[in-house]
Amino acid sequence: MRCTERQFHPSQEEADWIEGVFEELVPPRNLEDLSIIGFFGRRYSSWLISHLPSLKFLKLVYCICWEQLPPLGQLPNMTFLKIKGAFSVNKIGHEFLDGGLPGRI
């Protein structure tokens, strides 16, 4: 899933719009490999954690406006994670591994 590249910080209206679009683009539950590239919303979609139990490979690239990462420890089958360009994340706490086993990711 890729958004059009942005060279600026989006307005609240643009961020709300793209968050709504992504919320409606629910992938199939058996998806094993997902890349989200250039997402400029401020919040990740609820389906990222609650709807993808088969996800093994996750790449989050230039999700520049996320201030918090999803609780990726809740993805029971994930074996590969790449995070690049998450410039607004300034802290990674226990919520990142919420529900997961430390050191598994």
N, CA, C and O atoms as a GROMACS GRO file, in nm:
protein
  420
    1MET      N    1   0.085  -0.114   0.000
    1MET     CA    2   0.000   0.000   0.000
    1MET      C    3   0.092   0.122   0.000
    1MET      O    4   0.179   0.136   0.085
    2ARG      N    5   0.070   0.209  -0.096
    2ARG     CA    6   0.159   0.324  -0.109
    2ARG      C    7   0.076   0.451  -0.128
    2ARG      O    8  -0.020   0.454  -0.205
    3CYS      N    9   0.115   0.555  -0.057
    3CYS     CA   10   0.052   0.686  -0.076
    3CYS      C   11   0.137   0.769  -0.171
    3CYS      O   12   0.256   0.743  -0.188
    4THR      N   13   0.075   0.867  -0.232
    4THR     CA   14   0.148   0.962  -0.313
    4THR      C   15   0.250   1.032  -0.225
    4THR      O   16   0.218   1.071  -0.112
    5GLU      N   17   0.369   1.049  -0.274
    5GLU     CA   18   0.474   1.112  -0.193
    5GLU      C   19   0.438   1.256  -0.161
    5GLU      O   20   0.384   1.328  -0.244
    6ARG      N   21   0.470   1.295  -0.040
    6ARG     CA   22   0.446   1.431   0.008
    6ARG      C   23   0.580   1.493   0.045
    6ARG      O   24   0.666   1.426   0.103
    7GLN      N   25   0.598   1.619   0.011
    7GLN     CA   26   0.720   1.691   0.046
    7GLN      C   27   0.697   1.786   0.163
    7GLN      O   28   0.786   1.864   0.198
    8PHE      N   29   0.580   1.781   0.224
    8PHE     CA   30   0.545   1.872   0.331
    8PHE      C   31   0.463   1.796   0.434
    8PHE      O   32   0.423   1.682   0.411
    9HIS      N   33   0.439   1.859   0.547
    9HIS     CA   34   0.354   1.798   0.648
    9HIS      C   35   0.209   1.824   0.610
    9HIS      O   36   0.173   1.938   0.579
   10PRO      N   37   0.126   1.722   0.610
   10PRO     CA   38  -0.012   1.737   0.566
   10PRO      C   39  -0.095   1.819   0.662
   10PRO      O   40  -0.065   1.828   0.781
   11SER      N   41  -0.200   1.878   0.610
   11SER     CA   42  -0.296   1.948   0.695
   11SER      C   43  -0.376   1.843   0.772
   11SER      O   44  -0.372   1.724   0.740
   12GLN      N   45  -0.448   1.887   0.874
   12GLN     CA   46  -0.532   1.795   0.949
   12GLN      C   47  -0.637   1.730   0.858
   12GLN      O   48  -0.668   1.612   0.872
   13GLU      N   49  -0.690   1.809   0.765
   13GLU     CA   50  -0.790   1.757   0.671
   13GLU      C   51  -0.732   1.646   0.583
   13GLU      O   52  -0.796   1.543   0.562
   14GLU      N   53  -0.611   1.666   0.532
   14GLU     CA   54  -0.546   1.564   0.449
   14GLU      C   55  -0.516   1.437   0.530
   14GLU      O   56  -0.536   1.326   0.482
   15ALA      N   57  -0.468   1.456   0.651
   15ALA     CA   58  -0.436   1.342   0.737
   15ALA      C   59  -0.564   1.264   0.769
   15ALA      O   60  -0.564   1.141   0.764
   16ASP      N   61  -0.671   1.334   0.802
   16ASP     CA   62  -0.799   1.267   0.832
   16ASP      C   63  -0.849   1.191   0.710
   16ASP      O   64  -0.900   1.080   0.722
   17TRP      N   65  -0.835   1.251   0.593
   17TRP     CA   66  -0.882   1.188   0.469
   17TRP      C   67  -0.808   1.057   0.442
   17TRP      O   68  -0.871   0.955   0.415
   18ILE      N   69  -0.675   1.060   0.448
   18ILE     CA   70  -0.599   0.939   0.416
   18ILE      C   71  -0.619   0.832   0.523
   18ILE      O   72  -0.619   0.713   0.491
   19GLU      N   73  -0.637   0.872   0.649
   19GLU     CA   74  -0.667   0.775   0.754
   19GLU      C   75  -0.800   0.705   0.724
   19GLU      O   76  -0.812   0.584   0.743
   20GLY      N   77  -0.899   0.780   0.678
   20GLY     CA   78  -1.028   0.722   0.643
   20GLY      C   79  -1.018   0.627   0.525
   20GLY      O   80  -1.081   0.522   0.525
   21VAL      N   81  -0.939   0.664   0.425
   21VAL     CA   82  -0.920   0.578   0.308
   21VAL      C   83  -0.856   0.446   0.352
   21VAL      O   84  -0.904   0.339   0.315
   22PHE      N   85  -0.749   0.453   0.429
   22PHE     CA   86  -0.680   0.331   0.473
   22PHE      C   87  -0.768   0.246   0.564
   22PHE      O   88  -0.759   0.123   0.560
   23GLU      N   89  -0.852   0.309   0.644
   23GLU     CA   90  -0.940   0.233   0.733
   23GLU      C   91  -1.037   0.147   0.651
   23GLU      O   92  -1.076   0.039   0.695
   24GLU      N   93  -1.074   0.195   0.534
   24GLU     CA   94  -1.166   0.120   0.447
   24GLU      C   95  -1.096   0.013   0.363
   24GLU      O   96  -1.162  -0.079   0.315
   25LEU      N   97  -0.966   0.023   0.345
   25LEU     CA   98  -0.891  -0.073   0.263
   25LEU      C   99  -0.845  -0.191   0.348
   25LEU      O  100  -0.725  -0.212   0.367
   26VAL      N  101  -0.937  -0.266   0.398
   26VAL     CA  102  -0.906  -0.377   0.488
   26VAL      C  103  -0.853  -0.496   0.408
   26VAL      O  104  -0.924  -0.550   0.324
   27PRO      N  105  -0.727  -0.536   0.434
   27PRO     CA  106  -0.670  -0.650   0.362
   27PRO      C  107  -0.735  -0.781   0.408
   27PRO      O  108  -0.800  -0.784   0.512
   28PRO      N  109  -0.718  -0.888   0.332
   28PRO     CA  110  -0.771  -1.018   0.374
   28PRO      C  111  -0.700  -1.069   0.500
   28PRO      O  112  -0.582  -1.040   0.522
   29ARG      N  113  -0.771  -1.143   0.582
   29ARG     CA  114  -0.718  -1.193   0.709
   29ARG      C  115  -0.598  -1.286   0.691
   29ARG      O  116  -0.516  -1.299   0.782
   30ASN      N  117  -0.588  -1.351   0.575
   30ASN     CA  118  -0.477  -1.445   0.554
   30ASN      C  119  -0.354  -1.379   0.491
   30ASN      O  120  -0.262  -1.449   0.450
   31LEU      N  121  -0.352  -1.247   0.484
   31LEU     CA  122  -0.236  -1.175   0.429
   31LEU      C  123  -0.111  -1.205   0.512
   31LEU      O  124  -0.115  -1.199   0.635
   32GLU      N  125  -0.001  -1.237   0.444
   32GLU     CA  126   0.124  -1.269   0.513
   32GLU      C  127   0.232  -1.163   0.496
   32GLU      O  128   0.325  -1.158   0.576
   33ASP      N  129   0.222  -1.078   0.396
   33ASP     CA  130   0.327  -0.980   0.367
   33ASP      C  131   0.262  -0.846   0.337
   33ASP      O  132   0.180  -0.836   0.246
   34LEU      N  133   0.297  -0.743   0.413
   34LEU     CA  134   0.237  -0.611   0.396
   34LEU      C  135   0.344  -0.504   0.403
   34LEU      O  136   0.429  -0.504   0.492
   35SER      N  137   0.340  -0.412   0.308
   35SER     CA  138   0.424  -0.293   0.310
   35SER      C  139   0.332  -0.171   0.308
   35SER      O  140   0.240  -0.163   0.227
   36ILE      N  141   0.358  -0.078   0.396
   36ILE     CA  142   0.288   0.050   0.396
   36ILE      C  143   0.396   0.154   0.374
   36ILE      O  144   0.489   0.168   0.454
   37ILE      N  145   0.383   0.227   0.264
   37ILE     CA  146   0.490   0.319   0.222
   37ILE      C  147   0.432   0.458   0.201
   37ILE      O  148   0.333   0.475   0.130
   38GLY      N  149   0.494   0.557   0.262
   38GLY     CA  150   0.456   0.696   0.240
   38GLY      C  151   0.323   0.737   0.300
   38GLY      O  152   0.262   0.834   0.254
   39PHE      N  153   0.276   0.667   0.401
   39PHE     CA  154   0.149   0.699   0.464
   39PHE      C  155   0.165   0.827   0.544
   39PHE      O  156   0.256   0.838   0.626
   40PHE      N  157   0.079   0.926   0.521
   40PHE     CA  158   0.094   1.054   0.588
   40PHE      C  159  -0.017   1.083   0.688
   40PHE      O  160  -0.034   1.197   0.731
   41GLY      N  161  -0.093   0.981   0.725
   41GLY     CA  162  -0.190   0.996   0.833
   41GLY      C  163  -0.117   0.998   0.966
   41GLY      O  164   0.000   0.959   0.975
   42ARG      N  165  -0.185   1.043   1.068
   42ARG     CA  166  -0.124   1.052   1.201
   42ARG      C  167  -0.146   0.926   1.284
   42ARG      O  168  -0.076   0.903   1.382
   43ARG      N  169  -0.244   0.844   1.245
   43ARG     CA  170  -0.276   0.722   1.318
   43ARG      C  171  -0.278   0.604   1.221
   43ARG      O  172  -0.321   0.618   1.107
   44TYR      N  173  -0.233   0.490   1.268
   44TYR     CA  174  -0.239   0.369   1.188
   44TYR      C  175  -0.382   0.314   1.190
   44TYR      O  176  -0.459   0.345   1.281
   45SER      N  177  -0.416   0.236   1.092
   45SER     CA  178  -0.549   0.178   1.080
   45SER      C  179  -0.571   0.070   1.186
   45SER      O  180  -0.479  -0.002   1.222
   46SER      N  181  -0.693   0.061   1.235
   46SER     CA  182  -0.724  -0.036   1.340
   46SER      C  183  -0.703  -0.179   1.293
   46SER      O  184  -0.670  -0.266   1.374
   47TRP      N  185  -0.722  -0.206   1.164
   47TRP     CA  186  -0.707  -0.342   1.112
   47TRP      C  187  -0.563  -0.390   1.114
   47TRP      O  188  -0.538  -0.511   1.103
   48LEU      N  189  -0.467  -0.300   1.128
   48LEU     CA  190  -0.326  -0.340   1.124
   48LEU      C  191  -0.295  -0.442   1.233
   48LEU      O  192  -0.214  -0.533   1.212
   49ILE      N  193  -0.356  -0.429   1.347
   49ILE     CA  194  -0.331  -0.521   1.457
   49ILE      C  195  -0.445  -0.620   1.474
   49ILE      O  196  -0.422  -0.739   1.494
   50SER      N  197  -0.567  -0.572   1.465
   50SER     CA  198  -0.682  -0.657   1.500
   50SER      C  199  -0.726  -0.753   1.389
   50SER      O  200  -0.802  -0.846   1.416
   51HIS      N  201  -0.680  -0.733   1.266
   51HIS     CA  202  -0.737  -0.807   1.154
   51HIS      C  203  -0.636  -0.894   1.078
   51HIS      O  204  -0.674  -0.960   0.982
   52LEU      N  205  -0.510  -0.894   1.118
   52LEU     CA  206  -0.407  -0.962   1.038
   52LEU      C  207  -0.331  -1.069   1.118
   52LEU      O  208  -0.210  -1.055   1.139
   53PRO      N  209  -0.400  -1.173   1.162
   53PRO     CA  210  -0.332  -1.274   1.244
   53PRO      C  211  -0.228  -1.356   1.168
   53PRO      O  212  -0.141  -1.417   1.231
   54SER      N  213  -0.234  -1.360   1.036
   54SER     CA  214  -0.140  -1.440   0.956
   54SER      C  215  -0.017  -1.361   0.911
   54SER      O  216   0.072  -1.417   0.847
   55LEU      N  217  -0.012  -1.232   0.943
   55LEU     CA  218   0.095  -1.146   0.894
   55LEU      C  219   0.231  -1.194   0.944
   55LEU      O  220   0.252  -1.212   1.064
   56LYS      N  221   0.325  -1.215   0.850
   56LYS     CA  222   0.460  -1.259   0.883
   56LYS      C  223   0.564  -1.150   0.855
   56LYS      O  224   0.659  -1.135   0.931
   57PHE      N  225   0.545  -1.076   0.747
   57PHE     CA  226   0.642  -0.975   0.704
   57PHE      C  227   0.574  -0.839   0.702
   57PHE      O  228   0.471  -0.822   0.635
   58LEU      N  229   0.629  -0.742   0.773
   58LEU     CA  230   0.571  -0.608   0.779
   58LEU      C  231   0.680  -0.505   0.755
   58LEU      O  232   0.783  -0.505   0.822
   59LYS      N  233   0.654  -0.417   0.659
   59LYS     CA  234   0.745  -0.307   0.630
   59LYS      C  235   0.667  -0.177   0.644
   59LYS      O  236   0.566  -0.157   0.575
   60LEU      N  237   0.712  -0.089   0.731
   60LEU     CA  238   0.653   0.043   0.752
   60LEU      C  239   0.758   0.145   0.710
   60LEU      O  240   0.855   0.169   0.782
   61VAL      N  241   0.739   0.204   0.593
   61VAL     CA  242   0.841   0.290   0.534
   61VAL      C  243   0.784   0.430   0.514
   61VAL      O  244   0.684   0.448   0.445
   62TYR      N  245   0.848   0.527   0.573
   62TYR     CA  246   0.811   0.668   0.565
   62TYR      C  247   0.666   0.693   0.605
   62TYR      O  248   0.591   0.761   0.536
   63CYS      N  249   0.630   0.637   0.720
   63CYS     CA  250   0.504   0.673   0.786
   63CYS      C  251   0.540   0.791   0.876
   63CYS      O  252   0.546   0.779   0.998
   64ILE      N  253   0.565   0.905   0.812
   64ILE     CA  254   0.634   1.018   0.874
   64ILE      C  255   0.556   1.089   0.983
   64ILE      O  256   0.617   1.159   1.064
   65CYS      N  257   0.427   1.074   0.988
   65CYS     CA  258   0.347   1.149   1.086
   65CYS      C  259   0.305   1.066   1.206
   65CYS      O  260   0.248   1.120   1.301
   66TRP      N  261   0.332   0.936   1.206
   66TRP     CA  262   0.296   0.855   1.322
   66TRP      C  263   0.381   0.897   1.440
   66TRP      O  264   0.504   0.900   1.431
   67GLU      N  265   0.317   0.930   1.552
   67GLU     CA  266   0.390   0.962   1.673
   67GLU      C  267   0.411   0.838   1.758
   67GLU      O  268   0.497   0.836   1.846
   68GLN      N  269   0.332   0.736   1.732
   68GLN     CA  270   0.339   0.611   1.807
   68GLN      C  271   0.332   0.494   1.709
   68GLN      O  272   0.256   0.497   1.613
   69LEU      N  273   0.410   0.393   1.736
   69LEU     CA  274   0.405   0.272   1.655
   69LEU      C  275   0.292   0.182   1.705
   69LEU      O  276   0.256   0.187   1.822
   70PRO      N  277   0.236   0.101   1.616
   70PRO     CA  278   0.132   0.007   1.659
   70PRO      C  279   0.189  -0.096   1.756
   70PRO      O  280   0.310  -0.120   1.755
   71PRO      N  281   0.105  -0.158   1.840
   71PRO     CA  282   0.153  -0.263   1.930
   71PRO      C  283   0.180  -0.391   1.852
   71PRO      O  284   0.098  -0.483   1.850
   72LEU      N  285   0.293  -0.396   1.788
   72LEU     CA  286   0.325  -0.504   1.694
   72LEU      C  287   0.344  -0.639   1.761
   72LEU      O  288   0.343  -0.742   1.694
   73GLY      N  289   0.362  -0.641   1.891
   73GLY     CA  290   0.373  -0.766   1.963
   73GLY      C  291   0.244  -0.847   1.960
   73GLY      O  292   0.244  -0.965   1.996
   74GLN      N  293   0.134  -0.785   1.918
   74GLN     CA  294   0.006  -0.854   1.908
   74GLN      C  295  -0.007  -0.933   1.778
   74GLN      O  296  -0.106  -1.003   1.758
   75LEU      N  297   0.091  -0.922   1.691
   75LEU     CA  298   0.090  -0.999   1.565
   75LEU      C  299   0.162  -1.131   1.591
   75LEU      O  300   0.285  -1.135   1.590
   76PRO      N  301   0.087  -1.239   1.613
   76PRO     CA  302   0.147  -1.363   1.663
   76PRO      C  303   0.242  -1.434   1.567
   76PRO      O  304   0.326  -1.513   1.611
   77ASN      N  305   0.231  -1.410   1.437
   77ASN     CA  306   0.313  -1.483   1.340
   77ASN      C  307   0.422  -1.398   1.274
   77ASN      O  308   0.492  -1.447   1.184
   78MET      N  309   0.437  -1.274   1.316
   78MET     CA  310   0.533  -1.186   1.250
   78MET      C  311   0.677  -1.232   1.279
   78MET      O  312   0.715  -1.254   1.394
   79THR      N  313   0.754  -1.245   1.171
   79THR     CA  314   0.894  -1.286   1.183
   79THR      C  315   0.990  -1.182   1.126
   79THR      O  316   1.110  -1.188   1.152
   80PHE      N  317   0.938  -1.085   1.049
   80PHE     CA  318   1.023  -0.983   0.989
   80PHE      C  319   0.956  -0.847   1.003
   80PHE      O  320   0.838  -0.832   0.972
   81LEU      N  321   1.031  -0.750   1.050
   81LEU     CA  322   0.980  -0.613   1.066
   81LEU      C  323   1.086  -0.515   1.017
   81LEU      O  324   1.202  -0.523   1.055
   82LYS      N  325   1.042  -0.423   0.931
   82LYS     CA  326   1.130  -0.314   0.888
   82LYS      C  327   1.056  -0.184   0.913
   82LYS      O  328   0.943  -0.166   0.869
   83ILE      N  329   1.121  -0.093   0.984
   83ILE     CA  330   1.067   0.041   1.007
   83ILE      C  331   1.172   0.139   0.958
   83ILE      O  332   1.286   0.136   1.003
   84LYS      N  333   1.132   0.225   0.866
   84LYS     CA  334   1.225   0.324   0.811
   84LYS      C  335   1.151   0.457   0.795
   84LYS      O  336   1.040   0.460   0.743
   85GLY      N  337   1.212   0.565   0.839
   85GLY     CA  338   1.157   0.698   0.817
   85GLY      C  339   1.038   0.732   0.904
   85GLY      O  340   0.951   0.809   0.863
   86ALA      N  341   1.030   0.675   1.024
   86ALA     CA  342   0.923   0.708   1.118
   86ALA      C  343   0.971   0.826   1.202
   86ALA      O  344   0.995   0.813   1.322
   87PHE      N  345   0.985   0.941   1.137
   87PHE     CA  346   1.051   1.057   1.196
   87PHE      C  347   0.978   1.118   1.315
   87PHE      O  348   1.042   1.181   1.399
   88SER      N  349   0.848   1.101   1.325
   88SER     CA  350   0.772   1.162   1.435
   88SER      C  351   0.768   1.076   1.560
   88SER      O  352   0.726   1.122   1.666
   89VAL      N  353   0.811   0.951   1.550
   89VAL     CA  354   0.817   0.864   1.668
   89VAL      C  355   0.936   0.910   1.751
   89VAL      O  356   1.050   0.909   1.704
   90ASN      N  357   0.909   0.949   1.875
   90ASN     CA  358   1.019   0.996   1.959
   90ASN      C  359   1.039   0.907   2.081
   90ASN      O  360   1.130   0.931   2.161
   91LYS      N  361   0.955   0.804   2.096
   91LYS     CA  362   0.969   0.713   2.209
   91LYS      C  363   0.908   0.579   2.170
   91LYS      O  364   0.801   0.573   2.109
   92ILE      N  365   0.975   0.472   2.207
   92ILE     CA  366   0.921   0.338   2.190
   92ILE      C  367   0.916   0.276   2.329
   92ILE      O  368   1.019   0.255   2.393
   93GLY      N  369   0.794   0.248   2.374
   93GLY     CA  370   0.776   0.194   2.508
   93GLY      C  371   0.724   0.053   2.506
   93GLY      O  372   0.725  -0.014   2.403
   94HIS      N  373   0.677   0.008   2.623
   94HIS     CA  374   0.627  -0.128   2.637
   94HIS      C  375   0.506  -0.155   2.548
   94HIS      O  376   0.481  -0.270   2.510
   95GLU      N  377   0.430  -0.052   2.513
   95GLU     CA  378   0.313  -0.070   2.426
   95GLU      C  379   0.351  -0.124   2.288
   95GLU      O  380   0.267  -0.182   2.220
   96PHE      N  381   0.475  -0.104   2.246
   96PHE     CA  382   0.522  -0.155   2.117
   96PHE      C  383   0.516  -0.307   2.114
   96PHE      O  384   0.482  -0.366   2.012
   97LEU      N  385   0.550  -0.370   2.225
   97LEU     CA  386   0.548  -0.516   2.234
   97LEU      C  387   0.424  -0.567   2.307
   97LEU      O  388   0.420  -0.683   2.347
   98ASP      N  389   0.325  -0.484   2.325
   98ASP     CA  390   0.202  -0.520   2.396
   98ASP      C  391   0.149  -0.654   2.352
   98ASP      O  392   0.111  -0.671   2.236
   99GLY      N  393   0.145  -0.749   2.443
   99GLY     CA  394   0.093  -0.881   2.412
   99GLY      C  395   0.196  -0.975   2.353
   99GLY      O  396   0.169  -1.094   2.336
  100GLY      N  397   0.313  -0.924   2.322
  100GLY     CA  398   0.415  -1.009   2.259
  100GLY      C  399   0.521  -1.055   2.356
  100GLY      O  400   0.522  -1.014   2.472
  101LEU      N  401   0.607  -1.137   2.310
  101LEU     CA  402   0.717  -1.186   2.391
  101LEU      C  403   0.840  -1.101   2.364
  101LEU      O  404   0.879  -1.089   2.248
  102PRO      N  405   0.903  -1.043   2.464
  102PRO     CA  406   1.024  -0.962   2.442
  102PRO      C  407   1.129  -1.042   2.367
  102PRO      O  408   1.154  -1.159   2.398
  103GLY      N  409   1.190  -0.980   2.269
  103GLY     CA  410   1.295  -1.042   2.191
  103GLY      C  411   1.244  -1.124   2.074
  103GLY      O  412   1.325  -1.174   1.995
  104ARG      N  413   1.114  -1.140   2.060
  104ARG     CA  414   1.060  -1.220   1.950
  104ARG      C  415   1.068  -1.145   1.819
  104ARG      O  416   1.084  -1.206   1.714
  105ILE      N  417   1.056  -1.013   1.823
  105ILE     CA  418   1.054  -0.934   1.700
  105ILE      C  419   1.194  -0.886   1.670
  105ILE      O  420   1.216  -0.817   1.571
   0.00000   0.00000   0.00000
